[in-house]
Each structure stands twice: as structure tokens, then as C-alpha cells.
Amino acid sequence: VFLIDRYGRRPLLLYSQASMVVFNGILTLSLNLSNPNDTGGWAYVSMIAIYCNVAAFSIGPATVSFVIAPELWSHGPRPAAVSIVLQVNWWSMFVVNLLFPFFQ
């Protein structure tokens, strides 16, 4: 919340989305260059890329959805709309975590 008040929603979304693209590219590159039987440096690069991607998501889309959702609806449907937005956010993260081993 303090980052959103200090820097604004748009810069946080833009920079976090751009950094997520970069970190996902690094993750893809490191997973393609790594050998499953070797515990070389690419495993650490992919682990760092995953942590940085999670941090970038936490700064941008994860928190800004809490702030933007109440501003889109009037007072009547606001509680239902916010609960739907949060459920979609949580279920999307759950599906990605569930299907990641199959994608890999």
C-alpha cells in the first residue's frame, strides 16, 4: 500500500509487468540450457528468476488489483465485485501453481 501511494498504480504495473517478462525470459533460457542430471549454475539462475518473478508480481498485479477493484464499481455491487476479483486472482495463481510441472 505504501508503494502504491508513493509511486502510483501505473508505474508499479508497468515496471512489474516488464520485469516479469524479463525474469520469465531468463527462467525459460535457464531451463532450456540446464541439464537435468547436472546441478550446475543454471539451476540457481532459474531459482533466482522464479523468486524475482514472484517479487515483481507481488509489487504489481497482486496488490494493485486490491486497489483498482473498489474504484470500478459503485457502493452497491462493490463487495461482491471485490470478492469475485480476489477469487479470480487466487484461483488463477492456484491453477498456475498446479499446472507448472506439466508446463515444464
Residue pairs with C-beta under 8 A, 6 or more apart in sequence:
1 63
1 67
3 12
3 59
3 63
4 12
4 63
4 64
4 67
9 64
9 67
9 68
12 59
12 60
12 63
12 64
13 60
13 61
13 64
15 59
15 60
16 56
16 57
16 59
16 60
16 61
17 60
17 61
19 52
19 56
20 53
20 56
20 57
20 60
23 49
23 50
23 52
23 53
23 56
24 49
24 53
26 45
26 46
26 49
27 46
27 49
27 50
27 53
30 42
30 43
30 45
30 46
30 49
31 42
31 46
31 104
33 42
34 40
34 42
34 43
34 46
35 42
62 89
65 85
65 86
65 89
66 86
69 81
69 82
69 85
69 86
70 78
70 82
72 81
73 81
73 82
